[in-house]
Amino acid sequence: FRELEQDKPDDETIQKRVRNNRLEMNIGLRILNIAGVILIIAGIGVAASYSYNLISDTAKALLFYLGGLGALAAGEYLFRSRKKIFSCGVLGGAIGTLYGAVFYSYFALNLIDTNTALLLAVLVTIVSIALSVRYDSVVILNLGLAGGFLPFVSYAAANGFSGEMIFPALCYLFILNLTALLISFFRRWNTTALISLLLNYPSVTYLINSGETGPQTLVYVILVFLIYWAAVMSASFTGKTAKAPLTSLITLFLDCAIGSILVYATLYNLDLSGLNAPISLFMAVLLIFSGYAVKRRLNDQRLFILLFVTGLPYSILVIPMQF
């Protein structure tokens, strides 16, 4: 006992250990939150596809929606009980559950029409943004966004998309992408745009390769390119700090690289190669002028260089793409 008393840690050591314990607990709880959301969405997919005649399709959908709404209520209760980490995880899972309910109600159960499905998806998106802003939690938004993509991925792996399903699937993904743009007007949560981009471009590439490419696909890839460009620019001009973080730079670079490949590939598939030069000119003007605006108003040298360097190749490609 005397030896232990002599080896008693000082206050600084105690505070350091407390901080380390809190960090480990926060990381562990976040991992549990992510795993919980994945399991919930996976469970919804299994119930929608493989519960056969145990309950009716209408009852399945009703249970999905009630589960999402119940999770919203539970998240609110946990937040009021000052259990913020758990409440954010539950609320994020609730948003993902509601996205899954909308997705499976349309694609798997065929209970609602296209307009109703898109309207419900828009409402879920608005709720997710409102909750994340209210609780000032990027975790809610990112978990909900990832939960929105999970039903798409699981359905694509199990059943695939083809024919008339391609366009509604593109609309669904487009609504998810709007989350990254809309939140940029309220918060500078740069990870949301990056997560959305990393989930979106593989998904749309899969859809393009799953069916015939139509004009709507070209419109989609151009709009998505503009969404992520606008999300980075909006966050930069409305943010409290002058310099764009690394996540924004990565988002913009990947958007220009992957987005341009998809645009040119879609033009080739549609036999519209004559539009290569005008679109290249448009992208060059957009990026280069954005760079000068950033340099003049924000004095952000890194973002200016990235915009200028990514815009310059488009200006060079304008001439050879005319032939």
Buried (B, 14 or more C-beta within 10 A) or exposed (E): EEEEEEEEEEEEEEEEEEEEEEEEEEEEBBEEBBEBBBEBBBBBBEBBBEEEEEEEBEEBBBBBBEBBBBBBEBBBEBBEEEBBBBBBBBBBBBBBBBBBBBBBBBBBBEBBEEEEBBBBBEEBBEBBBEBBBEBEBBBBBBBBBBBBBBBBBBBBEEEEBEEEBBBBBBBBBBBBBBBBBBBBEEBBBBBBBBBBBBBBBEBBBBBBEBBEBBEEBBEBBBEBBBBBBBBBBBBBEEBEEEBBBEBBBBBBBBBBEBBBEBBBBBBEBBEEEEBBBEBBBBBBEBBBEBBEBBBEEBEBEBBBBBBBBBBBBBBEBBEEBEE
